[in-house]
Amino acid sequence: MSPWGTAAGAFVGTLVLTTVLRAASEFRLTRMDLPFLLGTAVTANRARAKAIGYLMHFANGEVFAFVYYGVFLAIGHAGWWLGALFGLLHGVFAGTALVNILLPLVHPRMGSPLTSAPRVALLEPPGFLMLNYGPSTPLVTVLAHTGFGAIVGGFTSLAHQG
């Protein structure tokens, strides 16, 4: 196991995850736009929000991959299947607690069930399992994150310290 393998896996995994989510949006399987969702947390400028959001998403990919790496080190094993399991858990956590409960508490431009009519938000609240972004969103989210985890786990297990 090598932190360089994890870093490379995080980059490739985040690239794949982001591409899958973008393609799912283009195919109308979801209305979720994760880079926009992240970017609007720091700016109201819609174009700038996308660019910033992509940078934030790739940074988050590295952070989450190194959380996986820490667990791999703690248990003394890494592999694509273990990474896929971590990704599955990561996707379920993202859809239930992270984006549904925690993000609306701190996101200044996301609506909530408590938002009043005169107050206009850039983003609607995601809802449980992010179902407000479409009925396929939970499945797309979990599959994309499972793929991310498999890639991180695979890269981490293939990289050897020299």
N, C-alpha and C positions, 0 to 999 in steps of 0.2 A: 504494500500500500504506500502511496506517495501523495503528498499534498499537491504536487504538480499534476498528477493524473486526475485528482479531484477538481482542480481549477480548470483543466481542459474539459473534463466531463461536464462541469457546470456551464461552461460557455456553449458547448455543443448541445447539451440538454436544454438550456434556456432558449437557444436558437430554434430547436425542434419544437419545444413547447409553445413558443411565441408564434411560430409559423402555423402550427396546428390550430391554435386559437384564432388566428387571423383568417385562416382558410375556413374554419367553421363559421365565422362571422360572415364571410363572403358567400358561403353556401346557405346562409340564413338558418343555420342550426342554433345560433345564439346571437344575441345582441350585445353580449359582453365585449368590452374593449378594455382589456386589462391595462395597457399602457396609458390610455386616456383616463381610466379610473385612478391610477396612481398619480399621473401628472397633474390632474385637477386638484389634488390635495395641496399642491404648492403654488399653482397659478390658475387664474380664471381665463387666460388667453388660450383658446382652444388649440391652435396650431402649436404653440410652445408646449402646451400640456402633453401633447403626443410625443414630442421629442424628449422632453424630460422624463416622461413615463417609460419610454423604452430604456433610457439609461438606468432609471430606478429598477426596472424589472430585471435587467441584466445584473445589476448590483445585488438585488435580492436573490437571484439565482445562485450567485457565488456564496452568499451568506448561508442560504439553506443547504447548499452542497457541503459546506464545511460543518454544518450541524450533523449531516449524514456521516461525514468523515469522522467526526468525534465519536459517534456511536459505533462506526466500523472499528475504530481503534479500541474502544472499550470492550467490544465483544471479540475482537481479534479475527474478524472475518469481513470480507467485502465481496460482492458479486452482483451481477445484473439482477438476479431474482430477489435478493435482499434489498437492493436499491429500488426495485419495482414495488416491493411491499412498503418501503418507506414513502415512496411517491404516492402510493394509494392512500396511505394515512395522511400525507401532506395535502392531497387533493380533497379528502373528506374534511379535514380541519379547515382548509381554505373556504370551502363551500358552506360550512355550518357555523363556525365560530369567528374565523378571521374576517371575512368579507361581510358576513351578515350581521354580526354583533359588534365586533371591535372597531372595524373601519368606520362605520357611520358615527361612532362616538367621537372620533377625532378628525374626520374629514369635513372641512369647512364648507364644501360645496355639494355635499351629498344630502339628498332629502331623507327624511325619516317619517315614520308613521305620526310623529308629533309635529311635522312641519306645517305651518299655517298656510292658508291659501294665498295671502299676499306675498309670502316669501317664495322666491323662485330659486330652485336649485339647478345646477348644471347636470346633476345625475340623479336618477331615481334610486330609491333604496333597493338593494339587491334582493331582499326577501330571503326566506329560508331556502337553502341550497341554491341561491341565486336564481330562483325560478322566475323572478320578475324580468329576467333577461332572456327568457324563453324556456320551453319545456325540455329541450335537449341540453341546456347549459350544464346541469349536474353531471351528466354522462361525459360530455366533452371535456369538462374540467378535470374529472377524475382520470379519464384516459390520458389526457395530455400530461398530467402530473405523474402518472404511473410511468409513462415513457421517459419523462425527465429523470425520475429516480433510477430506472433501469440503465439509462445512459451514464449517470453519475456513478452508480455502483459498478458498471462494467469498466469504465475508464479507471476507476480507483483500483479495481482488482488487477488490471492489466499493467498498471504502472509499478515499476520496481525502483527502489532507491539504489543508486549506483555508487 
